[in-house]
Amino acid sequence: MEKLTYDWNLQDIYKNEDDFFADFDKYKILIRDKIKKFNGKLKDKESVLEYFNLNSFEQKLATKIFCYVSLRQALDGKDEFSRKVEGDYAYFAQEVSPQLIILEDQLYKIKNSTLLEWAVDSDFADYDLALKDLVQQKKHKQPAKIEAVLAKNSAFGLSREVFDKFDDVDLKFGFVNTPEGKVELTHATYGKLIEHPDQKVRKETFEKTHEAFKNFNYTLGSLYLGGVDEKIFFVDINKYKNALEMNSQPNKISTAILPTLIDVVNENLGLFYRFEQIKKKYLGLKKYYSFDNYVPIGKMDKKFDYEKGAELVCDALKVLGDDYVNVVKKALTEGWIDVFEKPAKTSGGFSLGVYGVHPYILLNYTGTYECVSTLAHELGHTMHSYLSDKNQVIDKSDYSIFVAEVASIVNEIILSNFMLERCESKQEKIFCLNQILKQFYTTLYRQTMFSEFEHFVFTSKEQKKPLIVENLNEFYKNLQHKYFGDDTIMTENAQYEWSRIPHFYRPYYVYKYATGFISACIIAGNLLKGKAGYKEKYLKFLSAGSSVYPVELLKTVDVDLTKKKTLQGAFELYAKYLDEFEKLVKEEKL
C-alpha cells in the first residue's frame, strides 16, 4: 500500500475558494434562469424531459457546492467561510424557494395516466421512479401558494442545527481522573475512557458526560420537543396518518417493521441480561453499571495505531474481492479521510459521498479497537456511495436511509470475525467475542431502545398527550430498567442520556441501525461462508443506489424484513456467539 494520508484533500472538489464561488454563482444563475424558462411551460413531454435533464445537471453542481461547505464546517465548526456561505444561501433560498415550488407544482397538474405513461418511456429511463413518486405524492401535496409560504420559513429544521452547534462547539465536560493522570473529556476521548479497565474511571466519565447534559435538561427538552412539534405540523398539513408513515411511505417501507422490531427485541432481552451477568462475574464486580457493557474483557495486547488499523481493515475486507479493496486503499492514501481529532472538529465519524468526485470520511481516531471498527464501518458507507455513484445516474445514486447502515455494519462484522479467527489465545478470543457481542448491544438492542423512546414521544404528541421534559426523563429511565434488567444499576444521571443523542433530530432514523444490523448479519454470514455467487450479488446491491425501493432491494440479497423470522434470525446468531463466549469465560475462570 502507498503511504497513508491523514487529512482531507478538499482540492479534489475545488482547487480554491475562487473556483467554489464561480460554481456558486453559476448555480444561482441556473436556478433563476430555470424559473424564467419553465414558468407555465411544464405541460408536454419535451419540456418536462428538458426540465428533468436540467435538474440533473443542477444536482451535480449543488452536490459539490454543499458538500464542500459541509466538509469545511465539519473540520472546524467556527469556520467563517462556511458560515458566510450558509448565510448567503439562506437569503437566496428564501428568494427562489417559493418560485421553485410554484414551478414544480406544474408537474402535479399533469394527469396520472400521462406521468405513468412517461415512466415506461425509454426517454425517461433515468427518471421513471421520480415520475411514479409524483403520482404517489399528489395526495400529500399542498396548494403551491401554501408550499411557497412554508418555504420562506428558514427556521424549519433549525433545532437540529442548534443541537449540533451546542454539542460540537459549546459543550464542555471537564477532566477525568485516571491512574495515568488527568485526561480532558471530549467526544473523541469518551470512547476510550468509557472502556477504561478501572470502573471508577468509567463511572466518572459517564457521570461527567451526562451531568453536562443534565445541566441543560430544560433547554434541550424544549429544543427536542419543538423539533417534534415541527415534524407533526408537516404530518398534519401533508395528510399523513403519523410521522412514521410520513417517514416510511416515500420509500415504500412498511410501517409494521418498527413495532415488530420492538416486539422481537423485547422478546429477546433475556439473552442480553445473560451477557451482562457473564461480564459481571468475569470482572468480579459487586455492582454492575450500564456503562460496564463497554469495557473490553479478555486481553488484546496488539497495538492499533492508525497504520495497523488500516492494514487490518484491508486484510479483513479481502473477502469482498480485489476491486473492492483497491478502492479502499485509494480512500486511505488519496486524502479521502480526515483521521485525528482537531479543535472544533465534528465529533464521532461519518462518510459523505460527493457525486462526480469521491466520498469523504471523518474520523476522530484515538487508537482503540473501537476506532478500527469505526474505520471499517465508515469505509462500508464510502464503498456504498462510491459504487452507487459509479453505476447510477445522479437521480438514482442516493441510496435510501433504510439501507444506509447495511454496508457499514457488514464491514464491522467481517472485521470482527477476521479478528476472531486469528486469535492466538483464549484471552484474545474472549476479547474478540466480547467485541462482537457488544456490537449486538450497541447496534441492535441500544438502537431499538432509542427507537422505542422516540416512538413514544411521537405517538404521545400525535395523540395530543402533553409532554414536558420530566416525562421524557421518566420514560427513558423506565425504558433503561427494562432493557438492562434488574441486576444492572442505572445511575441517576443515566435518565438524561436521551438528550445527547443527535439522531433524535432525524425522526425515525435510529431503528434503521437495528434493521440494518439484522440485514448485515445475514449478508455477512453468506459472504463469510463463501456462498456461491453471493459476493457478486452483494456488490450489485451496493451499486443499485435508489434504483430499487429498499425493502425489495434487500430481498435481492436474501433479506426479507417483512418477516418476523428474519428479525429473529439475528438473535439465533447472538445466542450462538453467547454460548461460545460463556464457555470460554468459564474455562478461563477454572
N, C-alpha and C positions, 0 to 999 in steps of 0.2 A: 504494500500500500504506500502511496505517496505520503508526504508529510501532512499531518493533520493541521487544519486551521481552527481557530478558536473564536473568531469574530465574524459577524455578518459582512458579506460583501454586498452592500446595497447598491453599488455601482452597476450591478447586473440589471437593476431596474432603471436607475437614472444615474448618469455619469456625474451630474452636479445639479444644484438647485435650479439653475437656469433651464436645463432640459426639462426638469419637472414642471416649472411654471409655463414653459412652451406648450406642454401637453395639457396642463390645467386650463390654460386659456383656450386651447383648441377644443377641449371638452365642453366648456361653457358656450362657445360659439356654435358647436354642433347641436347642442340642446336647443338653443334659441332658434337656429335655422330649421330644426326638425319641427318645432311647434308651428312656425310660419308655413312650412311646406305642406304639412299634412292636415292642417286645421280644416275640418269639413270635407276632407278628401278620402278618408278611410272607409270605402264602400265596396270597391271591386277587388278582384283577385290581385291585379297588378300592383295597385297602390299598397295593399296590405302586405304583399310579399316584399316590396321595396322597403316598407316600414320595418318589417322584421329583420331584414338584412342590415339596415342602418343601426338598429338596436344592438345587433351582434357586434358590430364594429365599436359602438359606443361602450358596450360592456367590457370589451378588451382594454379600451383606454381607461375606463373607470377602475378596473381591477388593478392596473398598475398604479394609478394615482392614489387610490385609497389604501391599498396595501402598503405602499411606500410610507404614507403618513402614519398608519397604524404601527408599522415596524419602528419608525423613528421614535414614536411615543412610547412603545414598549421598552425600548432601550433606555429611555430617560423620560419619566413622567413629567419632568419640568421643561421638556424640550420646547423652546419658544417657537421654532419654525412650525412644528406640527399643530401647536395650539392656535397660531395665527391662521394657518390654512383652514383648520376646522371652523374658526370664526368666520372667515371669508365664505366658505362653502355654506354655512348655515344661512347667511343672508341670501346667497344665490338660490338655495333650495326653497326658501320662503317665497322668492320671486317666481320660480318656474314650476314648483310642485303643483299648485292649483291648475296651471295651464296644461301640464302633462296629464293630470287626472282627467281633465275635460277632453284632451286629445285621445287618451286610451278609452274613454267612455264610448267613443265611436265603434270600437270593436265589439262592445257588449250589445250594440244595437243591431248587429248582423245576425241573421236568423241562425238558430242552432243547426238546422239541416245544412246550411251553407258552410258553417265552420267545420262540421264533421265531414263534409264532402272534401274540403280542402285538406283535412287531416290525413286523408289517404291519397292525396295527390303527391306525386314524386317531387314536384317543385317545392313542396312544404316539408320535405323529409326531415329537415333539421328542426322543424317547429311543430311536429304532429302532436306531441304531448302538450305543448303550450296552447294549441287550439282546443284540444279536449278539455284542458283545465279552464279555459274561458267559459265553456259551456257549463262546467261544474260550478264555477264561481259566481255565475249570474244570480243565483238565488241568494247569495250573501252580499250582493253589491248594493251600495247606497247610491242615490242620485249623485251625479257628478258635482253639483253645487255643494252638497254636504261634504263629500270627499275632499273637495278643494278647500273648504273651511278647515277641516281637520288637518290637512297637510300643512296649513300655515302655522300650526302649533308646534314649535320646536321643542317644547317641554316633554312631549311624549318620549318615553324611553330614558328620561333623564335620571331616574332612580338608579339604574344600573351604572351609568357613568359616574354618578356621585359616589356610589359604593366603591367602585374601582379606584377612584382617586383617594378616598379615605383609607382604603385598605392598603394600597401600594405606596402611598406617599406620606400621608399624615400620621398614621397609627404607629406608635412606638411601644415596645414590650419590655424594655429594660434589659437586665442581665440575669443570667442563671449561674449559680454557684456550682461548679463541678470539682471533682478531685484534681483535675488538671488546671484549675483556675477559673476566673470569671469569663463567661462567653456571652457576647451580645446575642439576644434572642431576636431573630428575624424570621421571615417566612422561609428563607433558604436554610437557616440553621435549625429550624424547628424539627425537620425530618430526622436529622442526626441526633439531636438532643432527646427526642421522644423515644429513640431506640437505645438510649444510654443504658449500660448494664446496671447502674445504680438507680434503684427505684425512687430515691429522694430527688435525683436529677430529673427523672421523668415526671414526677409529680409537680415539681417547681415549674418545669417547662409548660406542662398542661395548665396549671393554675394561673400562671402569669399571662399566658396567651388568652385564656378565657376571661380573666379578670379585666383585661384591656377592653374586651367587647362588652362585658357586663357594665363597665363604666359609661357606655353609650347605649345601654339597653333601650331606653325610651326613644332615643333618636333613631336607632337602627330599626326598631319596631315600626315607627311611623313611616320610615323610608320604605321598608319592605311592604307593609300593608298598603301604602299609597301606590306602589307599583302593581300590586294585585288588583286594587280597585281600577286602575287604568286598564288592565287586561280584561277585566269583567265588563267594563264600559264598552270595549270593542266586541266582546261576545254578544252583548245585548243589541248593539246597533247593527251588527252584521248577521243577526238572526241565527246564531248557533245555539245549541242546547246548553253548552257549558264550555269552559276553557279547554278541557281535554279534547272535546270534539273539534274545536277550532284549531288546536294544535295537530290533530291526527288526520282530519279529513283531506287536506291538500295532498297528502302522500298516500291516501287510501289505507291508512293504518287502522285496524280495528280498535275501538275504544275499550274492548273487553280484555285486551292484552295486559294493561296495567293492573286492574283489580285481580286478574288471575295470577299475575306475578306476585302480588302482595299475599294472596292466599297461599300460594305454593311455598313461598319463603317462610311464612308464619308456620306452616305445617312442618317445616324442617329446621326450626330454631333449636331443637334438641341436639342436632349434630354440632351446631356452633357452641352450645353450652358445654358439650363434651370436649371440644377443642380447648376452651378456656380452662376447664378442670385439669386437663393433661398439662397445660403450661404452668398452672399454679403449682402443681405437685413437683414438676421438674425444677421450677425456680425456687422452690422451698419457701414460698411466700405465705405469711399468716393472713395477709389481706391482699386481695387481687382486685386491681382497679381496671376500668375500661381501657386506659392508656397502656396497660401492660400487654395488651394484644400486639402492640407494635414492636416490643423488644425481641430481637433475634434470640433464638436459643440454638444449642449446638455450637459449633465452632467453625469459623471460616477465616483462616489466617491469611488468605490471599489478599493482596492489596488491590484496590480498584481505582487507581489514578485514571485519568480520562483516556490515556493511550491504551491501558489494559482493558478498560471498559469497552472501548470502540472495537478492539480486537475480538473480545468475547462475543459481542453482538454480531459481528461479521461472520464469525465461525458458526454461531448458532443458526443464523439465517441461511446457511448454505442449503438447507433442506428445501428452500424456495427457488433454488437454481442460480446459475452464474449471472444471468442477466439481471436478476433482482439484486444480488449482492453487489454487482458492479455499479449500479445506480446508488446504492447505499454508500459505497466508497466515494463516489462523487460528492455526495452530501457532506461527508466527513472531511474532505480535502479541498473543497472549492468554495468555502465561505457560505455554506447554507445554514450553518449552526453557530449561534452565539452561546458560548459554553458556560462562563462563570458569572457569579453574582457581581453586580455593579450598583453604585448608589442610584436610587430612584428607578431601578430597572424593575419591570413587572415580575412579580413572584411566580413560582411554580414553573410550568413548562407548557408550550403549545407548538403546534405546527400550522403554518398559514401558507396555502397554495397561492401562487401568483401566476395566473394563466399566461402562457407565452414566455414565461421566464423559468422559474422553478420554485418549489416550496422553500420556506424558511422555518427553522426550528429554534425556539428559545428554550434554553435550559438554565438552571442555577445549580451547576454540578459541584457537589462537595465531597465526592469520593466514596459514598456509601454504596452498598449493593443496590439499594433502592434507586440511586441515581443511574446505575447501569440499566436497571429495569425501565426507568423513565426514558432513557435514550432509545431503547428498543421500542417502547410504546410510541414515542413521537415519530420515530422512523417508520412505523406502521402507517400513521396518518400521512406522512410525507410520501410514501410509496403509493398509497391510495390516491392521493392528489396527483402525483406525477403520472401514474398510469391512466387515470381518468382524463387528465388534460391532454395526454398524448394521443388518446384513442377516441375522444369525443369532441364535437364542436363545443364552443363555449356555452351554448344554451343547454347542453346536456352534460356538462363536465362536473357540475357542483353536486356531489352525492348528498343524499338525504341525511339529516342528523340521526335518523333512526339506525342507519348502518355505519355512522361515522366512527363509532368506537370498536367496531369489529376487527379491522385490520390491526389496530394498535394492540388490542388485547391478545390477538393471535400471536403477535410477536413476543409479548410478555410470557405467554405460556410456553412457546417454543424455547425461549431463553431459559426459563425455569427448568424445563425438562432436560435441556442441554447440560445445565449445571448439575442436575441430579445424577445423570448418567456418568458423570466424570468425577464423582466424589471419591476421595481416597481413604475415607474413614467413616465410621458410624457418626461421629460428631459432625462431619461435613454433610452427611446425608440428612441428619436431623435438621441442620440449618436450612438446607435447600427445601426439604418438605415443609418446614415452617413457613418459608417464603411463599411456597405455592398455596398453602392453606390460608396464609394472610391475604393473598390475592382474592380468595373467595370472600373473606371478611370485608376487605376494603371496597371491592367492586360489586359483589352480589348482595351480601347482607346489608352493608352500610348504605349503599346507594338506594336499596329498596326501603330502608328505614327513612332516608331523606324523602323518598317519593311518597311514602305514607304520610309524612308530616305535611308535605306540600299539597297533597290531595285533600287532606283535612282542611287546610287553610282555604283552598279554592272552593271546596264543596260547602264549607260553612258560610263563606261570603255569598255564594250563589243561592244558598237557602235563606239569605237575609239574616243570618245569625251574627250579632255584633261580636267583633273580636277586638281585644286590646292586647297589649304586649304581654300582660300576665297570663292570658290564655295560651299564647304561643309558648311561653316558658313552661307552663304546667303540662301542656300536651306533650311537648318534646321530652320533658323529664319522665313522664309515664311511658312514653314510647321507648326511651332508652332502657328503662327497667324491663320492659317486655323483651327487647332484642338482646340484651346482655344477660338476662336471667338474675335470679335471686342471689347467687353466690358471687356476683361481681359488683363491686362498690362503684357508685357514681358520686363524684364529689359534688358539692353544692354548685360550683361554677359550671359543671357539665351541662346544665339546662340551658345555658346561653350559647351553646355550640351552634345552634341553627343560624345565629346572626353572623357567623363568619363564613358561611357557605356561599360563594359568589354565584354558583349555578342556580340558586333560587331566583335570581333576577332574569333567568331564561326559563320561563314556565315549562314544566313537563319535559325537561331535558334529562334530569338525573336518572330516571328509570331506564333510559336508553343505554346507560352504562351497564345496568344489570342484564337487560335483554341482549346487549352486545356481548357481554361476558358469556352468557349461556350459548349464544351462537358461536363465539370464538372457541369454547370448549369442544364443540362438535367438529368445527373446521380444523382446529389444531390437532385433534385426535386423529382425524383422517389423514392429515399431512404427515404426522409422525409415524403412522402405520404404513405410509407409502402406498396408500390405496391407489390402484391403477387409474391413471388419467385425472386424478383429483387435483394435483398441483396446477395443471393447465386450466381446469375448471375454476379453481380459486383465482388464478391470475386474470381470467376472463371476468370474474366477479369484480375484481379490483379495477378493471378497465371500463366498467359499464357506466360509471358516473350516475346520472339520474335518468338514463335512457330506459330504465325499467323501474316500476314502483318498488319500494324497498322490501316489502313482505314477499312479493313474488320473486324479487332478485335473490333473496336468501334461500328460497326454495331451489334455486339452481345449484346451490352448494349443499343440498340435502338438509336444510334447516327450515322447519315449519313452526313458527312461533304462535300459530293459531291453535296448536295442540298442547294441552296440558302435559302430555307425555314428554314433549320436547323440553319443557321447562324443568320437569322432574329429573331428566337425564343428567343435568349438571350436578345434582345432589348425590346421584349414584356415583359419579366420579369423585366428588368430595369425600364420600364415605370410604371409598377405596384408598385415597391418599391418607385419610384419617386413621384407618386401620393400620397401615404401614407405619405411620408416624407413632402411634401409641405403642406398637410392638417394639420399635427401636428405642423409644424412650424408656420402656420397662427394662429392656436388656441393658441399657447404659446405667440404670439405677441399681441393678442387681449387684 
